[in-house]
Amino acid sequence: MKLTEKEAYQAMFIFLDNFYSSTDSDELGWMLGSMSFLEDGGTADPAMWEIWLESIEKMKNADDDDFKLKLFKE
């Protein structure tokens, strides 16, 4: 399955919103508000979309070890 950048963003939004529903975390609520799309197609905080695109680039250059749980600094 391939997702566009926007579809992947929306999937991440749904994931975080589901987590927010079970925690009512103020920080996560703020983040979701900033990430929300407006009528003009941009995000409420335009920096969020730019950070998302930067994150995609970082992910493309990462390897599997970058996503493993690390319980201590190496």
N, C-alpha and C positions, 0 to 999 in steps of 0.2 A: 504494500500500500504506500502510495506517495501522497504527501500532503504539501500544499503550498505553505509559504511562510505564514500567511494569515490563518490558514486552517490549523496549523500547528500551534499558533498563538492562541486561537480560540479553544483548542483542546486543552492547552495548559491552563487557560482561564477556567474552564469547566472543572478541571482537576482541583485547582486551588479553591474555587467556589464551593465544591463539595466538602473540602477540608474545613473551610471557613464555617460552613453550616454546622459542623460538629464541635467547633471550638469557640466561635464568636470572638476570635482574636482581633483586637483593635488594629494591630499592625497589618494583619492580613486583609482586613476590611478596607483599610486605607490603600493598600497596594491594589486591591481589586478595583476600587474606585478610580485610581489613577490609570489603571490598565483598560478601563471601559472604553468602548468605541463611542464616538459622538456622531451626530447626524451627518457631519461633513466627511466621515470616514476615518478621521484621525482619532488618536487616543486622547483621553482627558488630559493626561500629561504627555505631551509630545516626546519627551525624553524616553518614555517607556518603550515606544516602538523602536527607537534607535538602539536602546539597550538590548532589546530582543534580537535585532539584526546582528549586533555585535556578538551576542551569545551564540547565535547560529554559527558564525564564523569560528568562534572558539571551539565549538563542538566539532566542527569539521576537521579541526587540527588536533583534536584530543585523541587519546587512545583509551582502551577499556579501563586501564588502571586509574585514570582520572576520575572515574565514576564509582570506584570501590570505597567502601566505608573505611576510614582511617581512624583508629582509636587513639593513636599517638603520633607525634611528629617523628619523621624518620631523620 
